[in-house]
Amino acid sequence: MRRALVLAALFAGGCVMDLPTGVQVERPRVLGVRVDVDGDPERAAAQPGDSLTLRWLVVGSGTERPEWSTAMAVCAAAPSNIGIPTCDGAPFAFQLPTPPTSEPSFSFDVPTDTEATELLVLGVLCSGGTPVFSMDDLPSCEEEEAVAERVIFSFPVARTAPNRHPSLSDEALTFDDAPWPASDAVPDSGCAGGDLLQVEARGEEDPSFIRLTTSPDDREIYEELVLGETPRVEETREELLVSHVASAGLFTRLQSEVFDEAPVEVPWIPADGLTVRFWFVARDQRGGMDWVERALCVVP
């Protein structure tokens, strides 16, 4: 059985970035990063010897897709329960500053002899600028006007029962109970009467509601170590954290978690304007991630 969830969440946890608090895109931003394993795209946890590609979800304040240059390094993460993660030894892979692209990524191989339980990625993404990166200084961009997203991202290395990504591509999105399919083309303006979902502009007293269904297999069952006077291992099910961001309008909540209880509703208030883009990111808080994009047209 699929359960309906009205989306409201802010991307958080697992990845430290210079992201502003809020759910409206007002400048180029990085919203998420997904770990893809070569030959096994559903697996979220890396294993020794894997070839990996990190894919970044990057968005702009309008319908345009800003281009980003990136520079990264990856190392074994030092054991730590508090504070910002650090490297346990020298990085084993680097990414030199890349040409600008609207779909930034970072590919590398995990050492076959690694004993790390987590890998740590450090770097910077620059929109409208050139990355300046070293292990000794804070990553930045050469140009003052550039947008810099500094990244500290850790993800697990699994030996057994590796975590899988949740999947949003096979789930249904609705807007005020109407089907909301993906759009092949999103115009900058002049969307009225076009192929995008048409929505009337209205005020806070009459919001719309966006719903996303989730499937049981989006939330895996796994064994969790529960600390206490007598530590024990318990079987538990993942809790999905779903974030939502739009280029205009207002979500009245920052985040929702998918549990087993009845779904919650979170309204979206249409803004004045024409084309509005949306991004929805699901995280299982164990390294799994997926996202989908939608757009609609706000008409008078």
Backbone as CSV, one residue per row, in Angstrom:
resi,resn,N_x,N_y,N_z,CA_x,CA_y,CA_z,C_x,C_y,C_z
1,MET,0.850,-1.192,0.000,0.000,0.000,0.000,0.885,1.241,0.000
2,ARG,0.538,2.209,-0.834,1.251,3.482,-0.869,0.576,4.454,0.080
3,ARG,1.374,5.301,0.720,0.829,6.287,1.638,1.088,7.673,1.091
4,ALA,0.119,8.572,1.264,0.262,9.940,0.784,0.993,10.776,1.814
5,LEU,1.891,11.609,1.345,2.601,12.549,2.217,2.628,13.895,1.527
6,VAL,2.177,14.929,2.194,2.323,16.276,1.664,3.691,16.787,2.077
7,LEU,4.463,17.250,1.095,5.877,17.495,1.300,6.175,18.790,2.016
8,ALA,7.123,18.726,2.937,7.670,19.932,3.549,8.924,19.549,4.292
9,ALA,10.081,19.881,3.719,11.320,19.552,4.422,12.455,20.388,3.884
10,LEU,13.424,20.625,4.726,14.639,21.329,4.336,15.774,20.341,4.319
11,PHE,16.541,20.333,3.241,17.666,19.405,3.149,18.585,19.628,4.337
12,ALA,18.873,18.546,5.077,19.718,18.672,6.271,20.310,17.326,6.615
13,GLY,21.432,17.356,7.306,22.047,16.134,7.813,22.918,15.451,6.791
14,GLY,24.071,14.923,7.219,24.939,14.150,6.345,25.818,14.995,5.453
15,CYS,25.407,16.213,5.180,26.160,17.065,4.269,26.109,18.488,4.798
16,VAL,27.263,19.116,4.996,27.337,20.484,5.492,27.621,21.404,4.320
17,MET,26.746,22.363,4.070,26.928,23.305,2.969,26.541,24.701,3.430
18,ASP,26.901,25.699,2.636,26.521,27.083,2.919,25.111,27.343,2.400
19,LEU,24.115,26.610,2.862,22.752,26.774,2.386,21.983,27.691,3.322
20,PRO,21.226,28.656,2.771,20.399,29.497,3.633,19.215,28.713,4.164
21,THR,18.746,29.095,5.359,17.554,28.470,5.900,16.343,28.972,5.126
22,GLY,15.492,28.065,4.682,14.312,28.454,3.932,14.041,27.510,2.796
23,VAL,12.867,27.639,2.212,12.440,26.712,1.180,12.163,27.412,-0.143
24,GLN,12.664,28.630,-0.307,12.525,29.344,-1.570,13.909,29.610,-2.140
25,VAL,14.075,29.311,-3.420,15.358,29.500,-4.086,15.481,30.950,-4.519
26,GLU,16.425,31.659,-3.922,16.627,33.070,-4.245,17.972,33.318,-4.907
27,ARG,18.789,32.280,-5.039,20.089,32.366,-5.692,20.480,30.960,-6.110
28,PRO,21.531,30.796,-6.921,21.986,29.431,-7.223,22.320,28.678,-5.943
29,ARG,21.857,27.428,-5.850,22.042,26.654,-4.625,22.311,25.198,-4.960
30,VAL,22.956,24.509,-4.029,23.114,23.061,-4.078,22.135,22.472,-3.079
31,LEU,21.268,21.555,-3.528,20.229,20.996,-2.665,20.525,19.584,-2.193
32,GLY,21.433,18.881,-2.847,21.691,17.505,-2.433,22.816,16.880,-3.223
33,VAL,23.262,15.730,-2.753,24.302,14.962,-3.449,23.938,13.492,-3.320
34,ARG,24.033,12.758,-4.415,23.680,11.346,-4.454,24.918,10.533,-4.818
35,VAL,25.124,9.428,-4.095,26.236,8.517,-4.354,25.742,7.417,-5.298
36,ASP,26.281,7.363,-6.508,25.922,6.326,-7.476,27.076,5.346,-7.620
37,VAL,26.764,4.055,-7.472,27.755,2.986,-7.606,27.712,2.454,-9.031
38,ASP,28.853,2.425,-9.699,28.930,1.926,-11.068,28.453,0.475,-11.114
39,GLY,27.434,0.216,-11.951,26.921,-1.141,-12.099,25.840,-1.522,-11.112
40,ASP,25.551,-0.676,-10.117,24.530,-0.979,-9.114,23.882,0.334,-8.673
41,PRO,23.072,0.962,-9.542,22.573,2.321,-9.267,21.625,2.419,-8.082
42,GLU,21.057,1.304,-7.609,20.141,1.364,-6.473,20.878,1.396,-5.138
43,ARG,22.155,1.013,-5.125,22.898,0.915,-3.867,23.418,2.286,-3.449
44,ALA,23.189,2.639,-2.158,23.627,3.938,-1.642,24.941,3.860,-0.891
45,ALA,25.265,2.707,-0.296,26.487,2.554,0.494,27.608,2.004,-0.376
46,ALA,28.777,2.646,-0.304,29.934,2.190,-1.073,30.555,0.967,-0.420
47,GLN,31.327,0.229,-1.211,32.102,-0.900,-0.719,33.525,-0.785,-1.263
48,PRO,34.516,-1.385,-0.576,35.895,-1.317,-1.081,35.969,-1.815,-2.522
49,GLY,36.694,-1.056,-3.359,36.869,-1.416,-4.759,35.806,-0.868,-5.690
50,ASP,34.756,-0.222,-5.157,33.702,0.333,-6.005,34.204,1.539,-6.805
51,SER,33.624,1.720,-7.992,33.762,2.967,-8.745,32.513,3.799,-8.478
52,LEU,32.699,5.024,-7.966,31.583,5.866,-7.546,31.508,7.139,-8.365
53,THR,30.293,7.682,-8.475,30.077,9.023,-9.008,29.145,9.759,-8.064
54,LEU,29.602,10.894,-7.550,28.748,11.770,-6.759,28.072,12.744,-7.712
55,ARG,26.756,12.809,-7.662,25.979,13.724,-8.504,25.333,14.784,-7.615
56,TRP,25.519,16.062,-7.990,25.013,17.174,-7.195,23.729,17.711,-7.813
57,LEU,22.705,17.921,-6.988,21.478,18.583,-7.427,21.669,20.081,-7.238
58,VAL,21.753,20.815,-8.351,21.996,22.254,-8.314,20.828,22.958,-8.999
59,VAL,20.424,24.105,-8.451,19.254,24.814,-8.959,19.553,26.304,-9.014
60,GLY,18.699,27.030,-9.740,18.813,28.474,-9.834,17.542,29.134,-9.354
61,SER,17.552,30.473,-9.281,16.421,31.211,-8.743,15.271,31.325,-9.737
62,GLY,15.527,31.073,-11.016,14.478,31.117,-12.025,14.368,29.787,-12.732
63,THR,13.993,29.809,-13.990,13.875,28.572,-14.750,15.202,28.164,-15.387
64,GLU,16.207,29.049,-15.320,17.506,28.710,-15.888,18.232,27.707,-15.000
65,ARG,19.167,26.974,-15.583,20.005,26.039,-14.833,21.418,26.609,-14.778
66,PRO,21.828,27.187,-13.660,23.170,27.765,-13.570,24.240,26.695,-13.721
67,GLU,25.391,27.105,-14.228,26.506,26.181,-14.388,27.490,26.366,-13.238
68,TRP,28.126,25.243,-12.863,29.009,25.217,-11.708,30.357,24.610,-12.070
69,SER,31.430,25.186,-11.518,32.756,24.568,-11.546,33.013,23.979,-10.164
70,THR,33.682,22.835,-10.104,33.874,22.159,-8.827,35.319,21.736,-8.636
71,ALA,35.728,21.613,-7.383,37.025,21.053,-6.999,36.814,20.300,-5.691
72,MET,37.285,19.038,-5.639,36.985,18.166,-4.504,38.192,17.321,-4.129
73,ALA,38.119,16.749,-2.934,39.046,15.712,-2.483,38.250,14.741,-1.637
74,VAL,38.671,13.466,-1.624,37.974,12.454,-0.826,38.997,11.660,-0.032
75,CYS,38.646,11.356,1.220,39.556,10.663,2.126,38.745,9.747,3.035
76,ALA,39.451,8.925,3.813,38.794,8.158,4.868,38.458,9.119,6.002
77,ALA,37.239,9.021,6.519,36.810,9.910,7.599,37.337,9.416,8.939
78,ALA,37.841,10.331,9.737,38.304,9.979,11.078,37.100,9.723,11.972
79,PRO,37.193,8.768,12.901,36.076,8.502,13.817,35.729,9.754,14.613
80,SER,34.437,10.084,14.668,34.004,11.273,15.401,32.500,11.215,15.596
81,ASN,32.051,11.603,16.776,30.622,11.670,17.058,30.108,13.097,17.124
82,ILE,31.020,14.065,17.260,30.622,15.459,17.372,31.554,16.304,16.514
83,GLY,31.103,17.526,16.188,31.935,18.446,15.437,31.965,18.126,13.958
84,ILE,32.729,18.920,13.219,32.852,18.754,11.769,33.788,17.589,11.476
85,PRO,33.421,16.677,10.562,34.280,15.531,10.251,35.634,15.971,9.691
86,THR,36.661,15.138,9.915,38.003,15.390,9.406,38.546,14.121,8.764
87,CYS,39.653,14.271,8.020,40.273,13.146,7.334,41.128,12.325,8.293
88,ASP,41.131,11.024,8.077,42.042,10.117,8.772,43.131,9.743,7.769
89,GLY,44.133,10.613,7.635,45.177,10.420,6.638,44.956,11.288,5.416
90,ALA,45.812,11.140,4.428,45.768,11.961,3.220,44.632,11.530,2.295
91,PRO,44.070,12.457,1.505,43.057,12.079,0.516,43.612,11.070,-0.486
92,PHE,42.749,10.192,-0.990,43.170,9.215,-1.981,42.692,9.567,-3.388
93,ALA,41.874,10.619,-3.533,41.422,11.044,-4.854,41.143,12.541,-4.830
94,PHE,41.445,13.210,-5.949,41.231,14.649,-6.085,40.452,14.931,-7.366
95,GLN,39.741,16.048,-7.362,39.118,16.576,-8.567,39.643,17.991,-8.773
96,LEU,40.375,18.204,-9.863,40.863,19.536,-10.190,39.697,20.403,-10.638
97,PRO,39.833,21.746,-10.607,38.722,22.601,-11.035,38.195,22.195,-12.407
98,THR,36.898,21.971,-12.494,36.273,21.470,-13.712,35.724,22.609,-14.558
99,PRO,35.487,22.369,-15.847,34.744,23.343,-16.647,33.328,23.490,-16.108
100,PRO,32.698,24.655,-16.296,31.335,24.849,-15.799,30.353,23.871,-16.438
101,THR,29.422,23.356,-15.634,28.396,22.445,-16.113,27.160,22.568,-15.237
102,SER,25.992,22.323,-15.820,24.748,22.367,-15.053,24.490,21.068,-14.311
103,GLU,25.317,20.038,-14.544,25.170,18.752,-13.864,26.523,18.328,-13.289
104,PRO,27.014,19.007,-12.256,28.334,18.688,-11.697,28.369,17.304,-11.066
105,SER,29.529,16.660,-11.169,29.707,15.322,-10.595,31.178,15.128,-10.246
106,PHE,31.466,14.058,-9.509,32.826,13.733,-9.077,32.934,12.217,-9.072
107,SER,33.793,11.660,-9.931,33.962,10.209,-10.030,35.322,9.790,-9.481
108,PHE,35.347,8.663,-8.743,36.597,8.151,-8.190,36.392,6.693,-7.803
109,ASP,37.490,5.998,-7.510,37.453,4.602,-7.079,37.756,4.510,-5.589
110,VAL,37.001,3.683,-4.878,37.268,3.423,-3.464,38.415,2.412,-3.382
111,PRO,39.462,2.684,-2.600,40.574,1.722,-2.488,40.084,0.349,-2.040
112,THR,40.617,-0.679,-2.666,40.199,-2.040,-2.320,40.634,-2.444,-0.913
113,ASP,41.708,-1.815,-0.398,42.222,-2.183,0.919,41.790,-1.225,2.023
114,THR,40.809,-0.344,1.752,40.400,0.615,2.782,39.731,-0.093,3.957
115,GLU,40.031,0.388,5.154,39.373,-0.108,6.363,38.411,0.927,6.933
116,ALA,38.194,2.009,6.182,37.325,3.086,6.642,35.871,2.618,6.710
117,THR,35.146,3.140,7.677,33.707,2.896,7.754,32.915,4.038,7.126
118,GLU,33.591,5.181,6.917,32.975,6.311,6.231,34.011,7.000,5.366
119,LEU,33.557,7.569,4.236,34.397,8.397,3.391,33.950,9.840,3.533
120,LEU,34.904,10.748,3.386,34.648,12.174,3.577,35.051,12.929,2.317
121,VAL,34.129,13.739,1.800,34.376,14.579,0.623,34.437,16.032,1.069
122,LEU,35.501,16.730,0.657,35.697,18.141,0.982,35.867,18.903,-0.329
123,GLY,35.290,20.102,-0.414,35.479,20.855,-1.645,34.590,22.065,-1.732
124,VAL,34.449,22.563,-2.970,33.659,23.758,-3.211,33.055,23.679,-4.607
125,LEU,31.837,24.190,-4.737,31.194,24.365,-6.029,31.035,25.859,-6.248
126,CYS,31.406,26.349,-7.435,31.349,27.778,-7.739,30.439,28.026,-8.936
127,SER,29.434,28.881,-8.747,28.582,29.323,-9.836,29.035,30.717,-10.248
128,GLY,29.532,30.846,-11.481,30.051,32.132,-11.947,31.452,32.426,-11.465
129,GLY,32.222,31.385,-11.165,33.580,31.601,-10.686,34.436,30.359,-10.798
130,THR,35.693,30.477,-10.377,36.682,29.406,-10.457,37.026,28.920,-9.054
131,PRO,36.924,27.604,-8.786,37.224,27.099,-7.448,38.683,27.311,-7.059
132,VAL,38.901,27.651,-5.791,40.233,27.716,-5.188,40.201,26.753,-4.006
133,PHE,40.961,25.650,-4.101,40.844,24.591,-3.106,42.217,24.129,-2.642
134,SER,42.363,23.991,-1.315,43.524,23.343,-0.741,43.081,22.681,0.550
135,MET,43.853,21.709,1.031,43.506,21.012,2.266,43.790,21.871,3.496
136,ASP,44.517,22.979,3.329,44.909,23.801,4.466,44.052,25.045,4.639
137,ASP,43.368,25.485,3.572,42.585,26.714,3.628,41.118,26.427,3.332
138,LEU,40.261,27.380,3.697,38.843,27.259,3.411,38.618,27.369,1.907
139,PRO,37.967,26.384,1.275,37.710,26.475,-0.172,36.898,27.721,-0.496
140,SER,37.150,28.292,-1.669,36.465,29.521,-2.055,36.444,29.611,-3.578
141,CYS,35.953,30.738,-4.076,35.955,31.029,-5.505,36.789,32.279,-5.744
142,GLU,37.501,32.322,-6.872,38.382,33.457,-7.156,37.606,34.761,-7.239
143,GLU,36.458,34.751,-7.913,35.713,35.974,-8.182,34.800,36.331,-7.011
144,GLU,34.788,37.603,-6.612,33.979,38.035,-5.482,32.491,37.865,-5.753
145,GLU,32.067,38.019,-7.017,30.643,37.940,-7.344,30.147,36.509,-7.494
146,ALA,31.038,35.535,-7.456,30.640,34.138,-7.626,29.884,33.629,-6.402
147,VAL,29.007,32.668,-6.631,28.321,31.966,-5.542,29.142,30.736,-5.182
148,ALA,29.549,30.633,-3.924,30.371,29.507,-3.473,29.563,28.618,-2.530
149,GLU,29.517,27.316,-2.823,28.909,26.328,-1.935,30.018,25.413,-1.427
150,ARG,30.440,25.615,-0.167,31.483,24.779,0.424,30.860,23.485,0.936
151,VAL,31.561,22.391,0.754,30.972,21.078,0.996,31.822,20.260,1.957
152,ILE,31.185,19.678,2.957,31.771,18.622,3.787,30.726,17.518,3.827
153,PHE,30.985,16.421,3.136,29.977,15.388,2.929,30.552,14.031,3.272
154,SER,29.926,13.324,4.201,30.389,11.986,4.575,29.326,10.958,4.226
155,PHE,29.770,9.750,3.859,28.834,8.671,3.544,29.494,7.340,3.892
156,PRO,28.687,6.298,4.183,29.234,5.064,4.748,29.897,4.156,3.734
157,VAL,30.822,3.350,4.234,31.385,2.211,3.503,30.833,0.962,4.181
158,ALA,30.116,0.139,3.428,29.427,-1.023,4.011,30.137,-2.305,3.619
159,ARG,30.213,-3.223,4.551,30.767,-4.554,4.282,29.648,-5.567,4.032
160,THR,28.526,-5.424,4.723,27.397,-6.337,4.568,26.108,-5.530,4.507
161,ALA,25.091,-6.077,3.878,23.752,-5.487,3.794,23.805,-3.988,3.497
162,PRO,24.379,-3.584,2.358,24.487,-2.152,2.064,23.129,-1.488,1.884
163,ASN,23.045,-0.229,2.283,21.821,0.550,2.171,21.483,0.813,0.705
164,ARG,20.179,0.910,0.397,19.699,1.208,-0.940,19.086,2.605,-0.957
165,HIS,19.109,3.238,-2.136,18.470,4.540,-2.291,16.954,4.406,-2.273
166,PRO,16.236,5.366,-1.673,14.795,5.441,-1.923,14.568,5.844,-3.370
167,SER,13.369,5.662,-3.883,13.070,5.997,-5.271,11.837,6.889,-5.330
168,LEU,12.009,8.088,-5.888,10.881,8.996,-6.088,10.366,8.982,-7.519
169,SER,11.165,8.488,-8.442,10.786,8.544,-9.858,9.549,7.704,-10.159
170,ASP,9.280,6.674,-9.338,8.117,5.822,-9.575,6.939,6.174,-8.675
171,GLU,7.012,7.313,-7.990,5.927,7.716,-7.107,5.072,8.794,-7.766
172,ALA,3.830,8.935,-7.275,2.892,9.884,-7.857,2.912,11.199,-7.095
173,LEU,2.992,12.303,-7.820,2.845,13.636,-7.258,1.507,14.201,-7.694
174,THR,0.778,14.825,-6.752,-0.474,15.484,-7.105,-0.457,16.908,-6.578
175,PHE,-1.190,17.774,-7.260,-1.344,19.170,-6.855,-2.834,19.425,-6.722
176,ASP,-3.288,19.691,-5.494,-4.720,19.817,-5.210,-5.485,18.624,-5.770
177,ASP,-4.929,17.418,-5.522,-5.530,16.145,-5.903,-5.519,15.870,-7.406
178,ALA,-4.938,16.760,-8.212,-4.827,16.523,-9.654,-3.454,15.942,-9.967
179,PRO,-3.354,14.980,-10.900,-2.036,14.439,-11.270,-1.098,15.552,-11.715
180,TRP,0.187,15.417,-11.329,1.194,16.450,-11.633,2.386,15.784,-12.300
181,PRO,2.317,15.591,-13.619,3.413,14.907,-14.310,4.618,15.812,-14.514
182,ALA,5.759,15.193,-14.807,6.959,15.957,-15.141,6.790,16.628,-16.493
183,SER,7.515,17.730,-16.711,7.441,18.494,-17.958,8.755,18.386,-18.707
184,ASP,8.668,18.170,-20.014,9.874,18.077,-20.836,10.538,19.433,-21.038
185,ALA,9.723,20.498,-21.119,10.245,21.848,-21.329,9.574,22.800,-20.352
186,VAL,10.385,23.665,-19.727,9.870,24.639,-18.770,10.209,26.036,-19.293
187,PRO,9.214,26.780,-19.823,9.501,28.098,-20.396,9.803,29.132,-19.324
188,ASP,10.640,30.115,-19.667,10.930,31.202,-18.735,9.701,32.070,-18.493
189,SER,8.900,32.288,-19.535,7.710,33.138,-19.440,6.713,32.677,-20.497
190,GLY,5.545,33.272,-20.457,4.541,32.921,-21.452,4.000,31.518,-21.307
191,CYS,3.904,31.024,-20.057,3.475,29.640,-19.860,1.965,29.479,-19.874
192,ALA,1.205,30.584,-19.773,-0.253,30.488,-19.739,-0.766,29.816,-21.005
193,GLY,-1.628,28.829,-20.820,-2.182,28.116,-21.962,-1.278,27.054,-22.519
194,GLY,-0.110,26.852,-21.910,0.844,25.862,-22.403,0.622,24.499,-21.772
195,ASP,1.698,23.666,-21.800,1.594,22.294,-21.316,1.744,22.170,-19.801
196,LEU,2.259,23.211,-19.114,2.427,23.121,-17.667,1.081,23.126,-16.954
197,LEU,1.052,22.505,-15.778,-0.112,22.571,-14.917,-0.437,24.035,-14.644
198,GLN,-1.714,24.429,-14.830,-2.144,25.812,-14.662,-2.755,25.996,-13.276
199,VAL,-2.252,26.979,-12.518,-2.696,27.230,-11.151,-3.056,28.698,-11.019
200,GLU,-4.196,28.992,-10.405,-4.600,30.375,-10.200,-3.879,30.985,-9.001
201,ALA,-3.451,32.229,-9.152,-2.841,32.958,-8.035,-3.899,33.236,-6.978
202,ARG,-3.524,33.065,-5.699,-4.440,33.338,-4.600,-3.642,33.596,-3.333
203,GLY,-4.336,33.992,-2.264,-3.667,34.435,-1.059,-3.468,33.337,-0.035
204,GLU,-2.924,33.737,1.126,-2.591,32.785,2.179,-3.817,32.082,2.743
205,GLU,-4.980,32.702,2.639,-6.186,32.095,3.198,-6.708,30.942,2.329
206,ASP,-6.154,30.757,1.154,-6.646,29.715,0.245,-5.461,28.999,-0.400
207,PRO,-4.673,28.256,0.390,-3.469,27.612,-0.155,-3.796,26.366,-0.970
208,SER,-2.805,25.902,-1.715,-2.871,24.630,-2.414,-2.132,23.579,-1.602
209,PHE,-2.318,22.296,-1.965,-1.670,21.200,-1.260,-0.982,20.279,-2.261
210,ILE,0.282,19.965,-1.946,1.069,19.057,-2.784,1.249,17.752,-2.032
211,ARG,1.005,16.626,-2.701,1.115,15.323,-2.058,2.025,14.412,-2.867
212,LEU,2.808,13.647,-2.147,3.682,12.643,-2.746,3.408,11.297,-2.095
213,THR,3.183,10.260,-2.894,3.027,8.928,-2.329,4.394,8.322,-2.076
214,THR,4.480,7.481,-1.061,5.696,6.723,-0.795,5.345,5.254,-0.689
215,SER,6.306,4.389,-1.026,6.103,2.944,-1.003,6.849,2.327,0.168
216,PRO,6.395,1.175,0.663,7.095,0.525,1.772,8.561,0.253,1.481
217,ASP,8.902,-0.074,0.220,10.298,-0.391,-0.075,11.184,0.851,-0.138
218,ASP,10.603,2.046,-0.006,11.419,3.256,0.129,12.058,3.350,1.509
219,ARG,11.527,2.579,2.463,12.003,2.628,3.851,12.429,1.223,4.244
220,GLU,13.723,0.977,4.177,14.258,-0.359,4.439,14.227,-0.700,5.934
221,ILE,14.167,-1.997,6.220,14.350,-2.510,7.575,15.832,-2.820,7.777
222,TYR,16.386,-2.372,8.903,17.808,-2.596,9.163,18.012,-2.789,10.661
223,GLU,19.203,-3.231,11.041,19.533,-3.442,12.450,20.246,-2.211,12.991
224,GLU,19.729,-1.680,14.098,20.253,-0.452,14.703,20.776,-0.750,16.099
225,LEU,21.971,-0.213,16.406,22.544,-0.356,17.731,21.920,0.679,18.656
226,VAL,21.259,0.218,19.718,20.623,1.092,20.699,21.494,1.122,21.942
227,LEU,22.016,2.311,22.277,22.908,2.454,23.421,22.103,2.580,24.712
228,GLY,22.716,2.242,25.808,22.084,2.312,27.120,22.892,1.523,28.120
229,GLU,22.298,1.209,29.275,23.012,0.411,30.270,23.423,-0.942,29.695
230,THR,22.535,-1.492,28.859,22.838,-2.742,28.160,22.623,-2.518,26.669
231,PRO,23.682,-2.155,25.925,23.515,-1.935,24.480,22.919,-3.168,23.808
232,ARG,22.044,-2.926,22.844,21.389,-4.022,22.145,21.164,-3.630,20.697
233,VAL,20.949,-4.626,19.866,20.661,-4.412,18.449,19.183,-4.663,18.221
234,GLU,18.503,-3.679,17.626,17.082,-3.800,17.354,16.822,-3.670,15.860
235,GLU,15.827,-4.376,15.372,15.392,-4.249,13.990,14.462,-3.043,13.895
236,THR,14.748,-2.127,12.957,13.955,-0.919,12.820,13.778,-0.590,11.349
237,ARG,12.851,0.290,11.051,12.608,0.717,9.671,13.066,2.161,9.507
238,GLU,13.637,2.472,8.352,14.115,3.821,8.079,12.980,4.838,8.170
239,GLU,13.359,6.067,8.500,12.441,7.199,8.451,12.918,8.122,7.340
240,LEU,12.080,8.371,6.352,12.449,9.260,5.251,12.291,10.713,5.670
241,LEU,13.268,11.520,5.332,13.188,12.970,5.488,13.053,13.547,4.084
242,VAL,11.941,14.223,3.820,11.652,14.721,2.477,11.717,16.242,2.482
243,SER,12.558,16.808,1.657,12.682,18.268,1.568,11.980,18.766,0.320
244,HIS,11.564,20.022,0.365,10.920,20.643,-0.796,11.420,22.072,-0.922
245,VAL,11.657,22.471,-2.142,12.138,23.824,-2.433,11.442,24.285,-3.700
246,ALA,11.078,25.551,-3.769,10.438,26.118,-4.943,11.089,27.447,-5.306
247,SER,10.957,27.832,-6.565,11.534,29.101,-7.004,10.647,30.290,-6.657
248,ALA,9.410,30.040,-6.213,8.499,31.117,-5.803,7.402,30.510,-4.942
249,GLY,6.624,31.370,-4.301,5.564,30.890,-3.428,6.087,30.576,-2.045
250,LEU,5.245,29.960,-1.216,5.598,29.759,0.187,5.106,28.404,0.678
251,PHE,6.046,27.576,1.187,5.697,26.403,1.981,5.690,26.837,3.440
252,THR,4.676,26.402,4.174,4.534,26.892,5.542,5.274,26.040,6.563
253,ARG,5.896,24.927,6.156,6.718,24.123,7.048,8.043,23.831,6.367
254,LEU,9.064,23.582,7.183,10.388,23.339,6.642,10.642,21.877,6.318
255,GLN,10.056,20.926,7.061,10.352,19.534,6.777,9.281,18.602,7.320
256,SER,9.179,17.432,6.698,8.303,16.368,7.179,9.074,15.065,7.161
257,GLU,8.777,14.206,8.117,9.363,12.878,8.170,8.277,11.851,7.876
258,VAL,8.622,10.828,7.114,7.675,9.781,6.763,7.750,8.685,7.814
259,PHE,6.699,8.580,8.644,6.577,7.520,9.635,5.455,6.585,9.196
260,ASP,4.960,5.790,10.111,3.851,4.892,9.823,2.498,5.508,10.144
261,GLU,2.484,6.678,10.787,1.206,7.265,11.150,0.568,7.935,9.940
262,ALA,-0.631,8.489,10.180,-1.380,9.124,9.097,-0.581,10.270,8.487
263,PRO,-0.759,10.521,7.195,-0.005,11.579,6.532,-0.361,12.968,7.063
264,VAL,0.581,13.890,6.916,0.346,15.277,7.298,0.144,16.109,6.037
265,GLU,-0.475,17.271,6.218,-0.688,18.163,5.079,0.060,19.466,5.307
266,VAL,0.748,19.903,4.268,1.479,21.164,4.333,1.121,21.974,3.106
267,PRO,0.583,23.178,3.278,0.143,23.945,2.113,1.278,24.669,1.406
268,TRP,1.052,24.957,0.130,1.923,25.846,-0.636,1.071,26.992,-1.134
269,ILE,1.544,28.212,-0.909,0.800,29.412,-1.285,1.376,29.959,-2.582
270,PRO,0.602,29.953,-3.683,1.129,30.443,-4.966,1.564,31.897,-4.881
271,ALA,2.641,32.208,-5.591,3.143,33.582,-5.647,2.721,34.227,-6.952
272,ASP,2.765,35.562,-6.983,2.546,36.252,-8.252,3.657,35.875,-9.214
273,GLY,3.320,35.686,-10.453,4.342,35.339,-11.438,3.830,34.278,-12.388
274,LEU,4.710,33.783,-13.242,4.311,32.809,-14.243,4.849,31.432,-13.896
275,THR,6.038,31.099,-14.406,6.576,29.762,-14.197,7.184,29.617,-12.798
276,VAL,6.857,28.513,-12.113,7.434,28.188,-10.814,7.988,26.767,-10.889
277,ARG,9.225,26.593,-10.464,9.860,25.279,-10.449,9.933,24.738,-9.028
278,PHE,9.843,23.396,-8.904,9.884,22.716,-7.611,10.921,21.602,-7.662
279,TRP,11.559,21.364,-6.500,12.487,20.243,-6.355,12.126,19.506,-5.070
280,PHE,12.063,18.170,-5.156,11.714,17.330,-4.011,12.836,16.323,-3.794
281,VAL,13.405,16.299,-2.587,14.563,15.468,-2.268,14.221,14.568,-1.094
282,ALA,14.368,13.243,-1.271,14.103,12.282,-0.208,15.416,11.701,0.286
283,ARG,15.593,11.653,1.616,16.796,11.106,2.235,16.384,10.108,3.303
284,ASP,17.046,8.945,3.338,16.722,7.952,4.361,17.604,8.081,5.598
285,GLN,18.473,9.099,5.638,19.343,9.431,6.765,20.390,8.348,7.049
286,ARG,20.582,7.438,6.060,21.664,6.447,6.154,22.524,6.488,4.890
287,GLY,22.416,7.586,4.112,23.203,7.738,2.899,22.410,7.611,1.621
288,GLY,21.148,7.157,1.695,20.315,7.019,0.510,19.614,8.315,0.163
289,MET,19.489,8.603,-1.143,18.882,9.851,-1.580,18.304,9.684,-2.971
290,ASP,17.209,10.416,-3.249,16.669,10.521,-4.592,15.930,11.843,-4.687
291,TRP,15.719,12.334,-5.920,15.007,13.587,-6.086,14.231,13.590,-7.391
292,VAL,13.195,14.450,-7.448,12.423,14.687,-8.656,12.190,16.180,-8.788
293,GLU,11.862,16.624,-10.004,11.591,18.024,-10.275,10.216,18.153,-10.928
294,ARG,9.553,19.276,-10.673,8.278,19.591,-11.283,8.226,21.085,-11.581
295,ALA,7.244,21.500,-12.371,7.020,22.924,-12.661,5.542,23.139,-12.887
296,LEU,5.082,24.385,-12.673,3.706,24.742,-12.947,3.655,26.196,-13.378
297,CYS,2.470,26.614,-13.826,2.274,27.985,-14.325,1.232,28.668,-13.464
298,VAL,1.583,29.781,-12.811,0.659,30.567,-12.021,0.033,31.619,-12.922
299,VAL,-1.299,31.616,-13.018,-2.001,32.548,-13.891,-2.902,33.454,-13.059
300,PRO,-3.212,34.658,-13.565,-4.071,35.599,-12.822,-5.455,35.013,-12.577
